[in-house]
């Protein structure tokens, strides 16, 4: 069963363009990851720096393996990603 993962991050307004470039650079690796279907990125027009991402995965297990891979293998990725995040709010998984 497919799942939908919603996440919201707050990026320092001065780093939004840099965050988007970083995110764009990650897309080829994400798209190649087993179980990945697609991701969408939305920018809040009323709250600068608030970014919502929507991920679609084949299953929760696939998405969890993806996260675990980056947390365990690529600590530089984690440090770079967190450098952009001013505040992390929610991470919610829903069955699609």
N, C-alpha and C positions, 0 to 999 in steps of 0.2 A: 504494500500500500504506500503510495506517495505521501510525503509530508511537505509542509510549508513551514519555513522558519522565518520568523519576523524578528528583527533586531533594530535597535535604535542606538545611535551613538551621537555624542555631541563633540564636534571638532572645533578647535579654536578658529574663529572666523578668519584670522590671518593665514590659516593653513588649509583652507578648504580646497583650493586649486591643487595644492601639493598632495592632499589626501586623494583627490579624484585621480590624479596621475598614478599614484601608488596603487590604488584599487584597479585601475585599468591594466597596469602591469601584471597584476595577479591573475587576471581573468583567464589567460591561456592555461595556466596550471590548474586552476579550479575547474575549468571546462573539461579537462582531460581526466579529472579524478573520477574513479569508479562510483557510479550512483548519482553523480551531479546531473541535474536537468537544466536549470537556468538560475540566474540571479537578476534581480532588478534593484536599482538604487533610486531613491526619491529624496529630494531636498525640500525641507519645509520652507515655504515661502514667507511664513510669518515669524519664524524663529531661526535666525541666522546660525548656521553651524549644526543644526539638528538634521541628521541624515537617517533615513529609514532604509533598511535593506530587506529584501524578500528573497529567500532562497527556496528552491524546489529540489527535493532529493527523492530518490527512489524509495528510501526507507530511513527511519531514524538511525538504524545501525550504520548505514553508509555515511550519514552526516556526522555521527559521533566519531567514526574512524578518521574522517577528514580532520576534524578538530583535534583529535588525539595526535594525529601525525604531526601537525604543525606545532602543537604544544610540546611534544617530546623530541622531535627531530630537529626542528628549525626554531631554536630559541631566538635567533636574530629576527626572524619573521615576527615573532610575538612582540619583541621589544620595539620593532619598527611600527607595527600596527598600533600598539598601545601609545606610542609617542604622539600619534595624531589625536587620540581620543581624550577629550577634555573630561568627559563624563559618560559612563555607559549606563543605560537605563534598563532596557528589557531584552530578554531573549525568550521567545515563545515559540514552541513547536505545535503545529496543528496538523491533524490528518487531513490530507487534501481530498 
